[in-house]
Amino acid sequence: MTYLLFAGDMLVMAFMMIVVVWVSLKSSKKTIDEASRIPLEDEQNHG
């Protein structure tokens, strides 16, 4: 049973890594830079 859970976790992790790589390859540099700044600027008032 433990091996089944471990294998499932590895499949989910592989899927998430593939999604990140796919999104980063399809997005423009400007969009990626803006998204990477979200955690750094979440407490600043922009509006």
PyMOL Python script that loads the backbone (N, CA, C, O; Angstrom):
from pymol import cmd

cmd.read_pdbstr("""\
ATOM      1  N   MET A   1       0.823  -1.199   0.000  1.00  0.00           N
ATOM      2  CA  MET A   1       0.000   0.000   0.000  1.00  0.00           C
ATOM      3  C   MET A   1       0.864   1.259   0.000  1.00  0.00           C
ATOM      4  O   MET A   1       0.544   2.244  -0.665  1.00  0.00           O
ATOM      5  N   THR A   2       1.958   1.215   0.751  1.00  0.00           N
ATOM      6  CA  THR A   2       2.848   2.370   0.816  1.00  0.00           C
ATOM      7  C   THR A   2       3.453   2.661  -0.550  1.00  0.00           C
ATOM      8  O   THR A   2       3.584   3.819  -0.947  1.00  0.00           O
ATOM      9  N   TYR A   3       3.821   1.605  -1.262  1.00  0.00           N
ATOM     10  CA  TYR A   3       4.402   1.805  -2.591  1.00  0.00           C
ATOM     11  C   TYR A   3       3.394   2.421  -3.557  1.00  0.00           C
ATOM     12  O   TYR A   3       3.767   3.211  -4.424  1.00  0.00           O
ATOM     13  N   LEU A   4       2.133   2.067  -3.413  1.00  0.00           N
ATOM     14  CA  LEU A   4       1.097   2.633  -4.266  1.00  0.00           C
ATOM     15  C   LEU A   4       0.948   4.130  -4.003  1.00  0.00           C
ATOM     16  O   LEU A   4       0.839   4.915  -4.945  1.00  0.00           O
ATOM     17  N   LEU A   5       0.941   4.528  -2.737  1.00  0.00           N
ATOM     18  CA  LEU A   5       0.861   5.948  -2.397  1.00  0.00           C
ATOM     19  C   LEU A   5       2.095   6.701  -2.894  1.00  0.00           C
ATOM     20  O   LEU A   5       1.979   7.806  -3.423  1.00  0.00           O
ATOM     21  N   PHE A   6       3.271   6.105  -2.725  1.00  0.00           N
ATOM     22  CA  PHE A   6       4.504   6.731  -3.182  1.00  0.00           C
ATOM     23  C   PHE A   6       4.495   6.903  -4.701  1.00  0.00           C
ATOM     24  O   PHE A   6       4.875   7.958  -5.209  1.00  0.00           O
ATOM     25  N   ALA A   7       4.067   5.880  -5.418  1.00  0.00           N
ATOM     26  CA  ALA A   7       4.007   5.965  -6.881  1.00  0.00           C
ATOM     27  C   ALA A   7       3.006   7.037  -7.317  1.00  0.00           C
ATOM     28  O   ALA A   7       3.263   7.776  -8.268  1.00  0.00           O
ATOM     29  N   GLY A   8       1.882   7.121  -6.634  1.00  0.00           N
ATOM     30  CA  GLY A   8       0.902   8.160  -6.947  1.00  0.00           C
ATOM     31  C   GLY A   8       1.457   9.546  -6.709  1.00  0.00           C
ATOM     32  O   GLY A   8       1.242  10.450  -7.517  1.00  0.00           O
ATOM     33  N   ASP A   9       2.175   9.725  -5.599  1.00  0.00           N
ATOM     34  CA  ASP A   9       2.800  11.017  -5.313  1.00  0.00           C
ATOM     35  C   ASP A   9       3.823  11.385  -6.380  1.00  0.00           C
ATOM     36  O   ASP A   9       3.909  12.545  -6.782  1.00  0.00           O
ATOM     37  N   MET A  10       4.590  10.419  -6.836  1.00  0.00           N
ATOM     38  CA  MET A  10       5.584  10.690  -7.871  1.00  0.00           C
ATOM     39  C   MET A  10       4.916  11.067  -9.192  1.00  0.00           C
ATOM     40  O   MET A  10       5.416  11.931  -9.911  1.00  0.00           O
ATOM     41  N   LEU A  11       3.803  10.434  -9.514  1.00  0.00           N
ATOM     42  CA  LEU A  11       3.083  10.790 -10.738  1.00  0.00           C
ATOM     43  C   LEU A  11       2.523  12.206 -10.658  1.00  0.00           C
ATOM     44  O   LEU A  11       2.589  12.957 -11.631  1.00  0.00           O
ATOM     45  N   VAL A  12       1.977  12.568  -9.510  1.00  0.00           N
ATOM     46  CA  VAL A  12       1.445  13.922  -9.335  1.00  0.00           C
ATOM     47  C   VAL A  12       2.571  14.942  -9.430  1.00  0.00           C
ATOM     48  O   VAL A  12       2.405  15.981 -10.068  1.00  0.00           O
ATOM     49  N   MET A  13       3.709  14.665  -8.810  1.00  0.00           N
ATOM     50  CA  MET A  13       4.842  15.589  -8.854  1.00  0.00           C
ATOM     51  C   MET A  13       5.360  15.739 -10.285  1.00  0.00           C
ATOM     52  O   MET A  13       5.682  16.848 -10.710  1.00  0.00           O
ATOM     53  N   ALA A  14       5.441  14.646 -11.021  1.00  0.00           N
ATOM     54  CA  ALA A  14       5.887  14.713 -12.413  1.00  0.00           C
ATOM     55  C   ALA A  14       4.908  15.533 -13.248  1.00  0.00           C
ATOM     56  O   ALA A  14       5.325  16.330 -14.089  1.00  0.00           O
ATOM     57  N   PHE A  15       3.615  15.344 -13.021  1.00  0.00           N
ATOM     58  CA  PHE A  15       2.613  16.126 -13.746  1.00  0.00           C
ATOM     59  C   PHE A  15       2.764  17.612 -13.448  1.00  0.00           C
ATOM     60  O   PHE A  15       2.702  18.434 -14.363  1.00  0.00           O
ATOM     61  N   MET A  16       2.961  17.967 -12.188  1.00  0.00           N
ATOM     62  CA  MET A  16       3.095  19.379 -11.822  1.00  0.00           C
ATOM     63  C   MET A  16       4.354  19.986 -12.434  1.00  0.00           C
ATOM     64  O   MET A  16       4.330  21.140 -12.862  1.00  0.00           O
ATOM     65  N   MET A  17       5.447  19.237 -12.483  1.00  0.00           N
ATOM     66  CA  MET A  17       6.668  19.754 -13.102  1.00  0.00           C
ATOM     67  C   MET A  17       6.473  19.949 -14.599  1.00  0.00           C
ATOM     68  O   MET A  17       6.949  20.936 -15.160  1.00  0.00           O
ATOM     69  N   ILE A  18       5.785  19.027 -15.247  1.00  0.00           N
ATOM     70  CA  ILE A  18       5.515  19.165 -16.680  1.00  0.00           C
ATOM     71  C   ILE A  18       4.650  20.392 -16.944  1.00  0.00           C
ATOM     72  O   ILE A  18       4.877  21.110 -17.918  1.00  0.00           O
ATOM     73  N   VAL A  19       3.660  20.641 -16.088  1.00  0.00           N
ATOM     74  CA  VAL A  19       2.805  21.823 -16.259  1.00  0.00           C
ATOM     75  C   VAL A  19       3.622  23.103 -16.114  1.00  0.00           C
ATOM     76  O   VAL A  19       3.442  24.039 -16.892  1.00  0.00           O
ATOM     77  N   VAL A  20       4.518  23.155 -15.127  1.00  0.00           N
ATOM     78  CA  VAL A  20       5.345  24.348 -14.925  1.00  0.00           C
ATOM     79  C   VAL A  20       6.246  24.585 -16.132  1.00  0.00           C
ATOM     80  O   VAL A  20       6.361  25.717 -16.602  1.00  0.00           O
ATOM     81  N   VAL A  21       6.877  23.549 -16.632  1.00  0.00           N
ATOM     82  CA  VAL A  21       7.754  23.689 -17.799  1.00  0.00           C
ATOM     83  C   VAL A  21       6.945  24.117 -19.018  1.00  0.00           C
ATOM     84  O   VAL A  21       7.372  24.994 -19.767  1.00  0.00           O
ATOM     85  N   TRP A  22       5.791  23.511 -19.220  1.00  0.00           N
ATOM     86  CA  TRP A  22       4.954  23.846 -20.371  1.00  0.00           C
ATOM     87  C   TRP A  22       4.493  25.298 -20.319  1.00  0.00           C
ATOM     88  O   TRP A  22       4.560  26.007 -21.324  1.00  0.00           O
ATOM     89  N   VAL A  23       4.025  25.747 -19.153  1.00  0.00           N
ATOM     90  CA  VAL A  23       3.560  27.132 -19.021  1.00  0.00           C
ATOM     91  C   VAL A  23       4.719  28.100 -19.219  1.00  0.00           C
ATOM     92  O   VAL A  23       4.558  29.133 -19.869  1.00  0.00           O
ATOM     93  N   SER A  24       5.885  27.779 -18.665  1.00  0.00           N
ATOM     94  CA  SER A  24       7.017  28.697 -18.809  1.00  0.00           C
ATOM     95  C   SER A  24       7.528  28.754 -20.250  1.00  0.00           C
ATOM     96  O   SER A  24       8.056  29.784 -20.669  1.00  0.00           O
ATOM     97  N   LEU A  25       7.386  27.689 -21.000  1.00  0.00           N
ATOM     98  CA  LEU A  25       7.802  27.713 -22.404  1.00  0.00           C
ATOM     99  C   LEU A  25       6.795  28.448 -23.283  1.00  0.00           C
ATOM    100  O   LEU A  25       7.181  29.053 -24.283  1.00  0.00           O
ATOM    101  N   LYS A  26       5.522  28.408 -22.932  1.00  0.00           N
ATOM    102  CA  LYS A  26       4.480  29.040 -23.741  1.00  0.00           C
ATOM    103  C   LYS A  26       4.288  30.516 -23.411  1.00  0.00           C
ATOM    104  O   LYS A  26       3.745  31.256 -24.231  1.00  0.00           O
ATOM    105  N   SER A  27       4.718  30.963 -22.233  1.00  0.00           N
ATOM    106  CA  SER A  27       4.486  32.344 -21.809  1.00  0.00           C
ATOM    107  C   SER A  27       5.612  33.248 -22.280  1.00  0.00           C
ATOM    108  O   SER A  27       6.729  32.802 -22.542  1.00  0.00           O
ATOM    109  N   SER A  28       5.290  34.524 -22.381  1.00  0.00           N
ATOM    110  CA  SER A  28       6.315  35.493 -22.755  1.00  0.00           C
ATOM    111  C   SER A  28       7.171  35.839 -21.536  1.00  0.00           C
ATOM    112  O   SER A  28       6.773  35.593 -20.398  1.00  0.00           O
ATOM    113  N   LYS A  29       8.333  36.404 -21.784  1.00  0.00           N
ATOM    114  CA  LYS A  29       9.233  36.775 -20.685  1.00  0.00           C
ATOM    115  C   LYS A  29       8.574  37.796 -19.766  1.00  0.00           C
ATOM    116  O   LYS A  29       8.739  37.734 -18.547  1.00  0.00           O
ATOM    117  N   LYS A  30       7.830  38.732 -20.345  1.00  0.00           N
ATOM    118  CA  LYS A  30       7.167  39.764 -19.539  1.00  0.00           C
ATOM    119  C   LYS A  30       6.144  39.137 -18.588  1.00  0.00           C
ATOM    120  O   LYS A  30       6.069  39.515 -17.419  1.00  0.00           O
ATOM    121  N   THR A  31       5.368  38.193 -19.082  1.00  0.00           N
ATOM    122  CA  THR A  31       4.360  37.539 -18.252  1.00  0.00           C
ATOM    123  C   THR A  31       5.004  36.744 -17.126  1.00  0.00           C
ATOM    124  O   THR A  31       4.515  36.765 -15.997  1.00  0.00           O
ATOM    125  N   ILE A  32       6.094  36.042 -17.420  1.00  0.00           N
ATOM    126  CA  ILE A  32       6.784  35.262 -16.395  1.00  0.00           C
ATOM    127  C   ILE A  32       7.377  36.182 -15.338  1.00  0.00           C
ATOM    128  O   ILE A  32       7.299  35.879 -14.147  1.00  0.00           O
ATOM    129  N   ASP A  33       7.970  37.305 -15.753  1.00  0.00           N
ATOM    130  CA  ASP A  33       8.529  38.259 -14.796  1.00  0.00           C
ATOM    131  C   ASP A  33       7.446  38.853 -13.901  1.00  0.00           C
ATOM    132  O   ASP A  33       7.653  39.007 -12.697  1.00  0.00           O
ATOM    133  N   GLU A  34       6.291  39.186 -14.480  1.00  0.00           N
ATOM    134  CA  GLU A  34       5.196  39.730 -13.676  1.00  0.00           C
ATOM    135  C   GLU A  34       4.683  38.696 -12.677  1.00  0.00           C
ATOM    136  O   GLU A  34       4.395  39.036 -11.529  1.00  0.00           O
ATOM    137  N   ALA A  35       4.566  37.456 -13.095  1.00  0.00           N
ATOM    138  CA  ALA A  35       4.082  36.408 -12.203  1.00  0.00           C
ATOM    139  C   ALA A  35       5.082  36.115 -11.089  1.00  0.00           C
ATOM    140  O   ALA A  35       4.684  35.794  -9.970  1.00  0.00           O
ATOM    141  N   SER A  36       6.362  36.222 -11.382  1.00  0.00           N
ATOM    142  CA  SER A  36       7.367  35.935 -10.356  1.00  0.00           C
ATOM    143  C   SER A  36       7.438  37.030  -9.307  1.00  0.00           C
ATOM    144  O   SER A  36       7.936  36.796  -8.205  1.00  0.00           O
ATOM    145  N   ARG A  37       6.947  38.223  -9.630  1.00  0.00           N
ATOM    146  CA  ARG A  37       6.956  39.325  -8.665  1.00  0.00           C
ATOM    147  C   ARG A  37       5.749  39.313  -7.733  1.00  0.00           C
ATOM    148  O   ARG A  37       5.738  40.064  -6.758  1.00  0.00           O
ATOM    149  N   ILE A  38       4.747  38.502  -7.991  1.00  0.00           N
ATOM    150  CA  ILE A  38       3.526  38.504  -7.181  1.00  0.00           C
ATOM    151  C   ILE A  38       3.816  38.248  -5.702  1.00  0.00           C
ATOM    152  O   ILE A  38       3.313  38.998  -4.865  1.00  0.00           O
ATOM    153  N   PRO A  39       4.603  37.226  -5.333  1.00  0.00           N
ATOM    154  CA  PRO A  39       4.855  37.023  -3.898  1.00  0.00           C
ATOM    155  C   PRO A  39       5.648  38.161  -3.261  1.00  0.00           C
ATOM    156  O   PRO A  39       5.513  38.410  -2.063  1.00  0.00           O
ATOM    157  N   LEU A  40       6.468  38.847  -4.041  1.00  0.00           N
ATOM    158  CA  LEU A  40       7.289  39.916  -3.482  1.00  0.00           C
ATOM    159  C   LEU A  40       6.500  41.200  -3.276  1.00  0.00           C
ATOM    160  O   LEU A  40       6.831  41.999  -2.400  1.00  0.00           O
ATOM    161  N   GLU A  41       5.468  41.401  -4.069  1.00  0.00           N
ATOM    162  CA  GLU A  41       4.721  42.651  -4.026  1.00  0.00           C
ATOM    163  C   GLU A  41       3.314  42.480  -3.454  1.00  0.00           C
ATOM    164  O   GLU A  41       2.469  43.354  -3.652  1.00  0.00           O
ATOM    165  N   ASP A  42       3.041  41.389  -2.757  1.00  0.00           N
ATOM    166  CA  ASP A  42       1.675  41.144  -2.313  1.00  0.00           C
ATOM    167  C   ASP A  42       1.227  42.066  -1.181  1.00  0.00           C
ATOM    168  O   ASP A  42       0.026  42.192  -0.942  1.00  0.00           O
ATOM    169  N   GLU A  43       2.145  42.704  -0.485  1.00  0.00           N
ATOM    170  CA  GLU A  43       1.764  43.593   0.604  1.00  0.00           C
ATOM    171  C   GLU A  43       1.802  45.064   0.203  1.00  0.00           C
ATOM    172  O   GLU A  43       1.486  45.931   1.017  1.00  0.00           O
ATOM    173  N   GLN A  44       2.180  45.355  -1.022  1.00  0.00           N
ATOM    174  CA  GLN A  44       2.224  46.738  -1.484  1.00  0.00           C
ATOM    175  C   GLN A  44       0.857  47.137  -2.026  1.00  0.00           C
ATOM    176  O   GLN A  44       0.146  46.324  -2.616  1.00  0.00           O
ATOM    177  N   ASN A  45       0.505  48.392  -1.819  1.00  0.00           N
ATOM    178  CA  ASN A  45      -0.778  48.903  -2.286  1.00  0.00           C
ATOM    179  C   ASN A  45      -0.597  49.517  -3.671  1.00  0.00           C
ATOM    180  O   ASN A  45       0.074  50.539  -3.817  1.00  0.00           O
ATOM    181  N   HIS A  46      -1.195  48.894  -4.687  1.00  0.00           N
ATOM    182  CA  HIS A  46      -1.068  49.382  -6.063  1.00  0.00           C
ATOM    183  C   HIS A  46      -2.333  50.070  -6.549  1.00  0.00           C
ATOM    184  O   HIS A  46      -2.399  50.454  -7.717  1.00  0.00           O
ATOM    185  N   GLY A  47      -3.321  50.236  -5.718  1.00  0.00           N
ATOM    186  CA  GLY A  47      -4.546  50.763  -6.246  1.00  0.00           C
ATOM    187  C   GLY A  47      -5.166  51.776  -5.409  1.00  0.00           C
ATOM    188  O   GLY A  47      -6.223  52.303  -5.758  1.00  0.00           O
TER     189      GLY A  47
END
""", "prot")
cmd.dss("prot")
cmd.show_as("cartoon", "prot")
cmd.util.cbc("prot")
cmd.orient("prot")
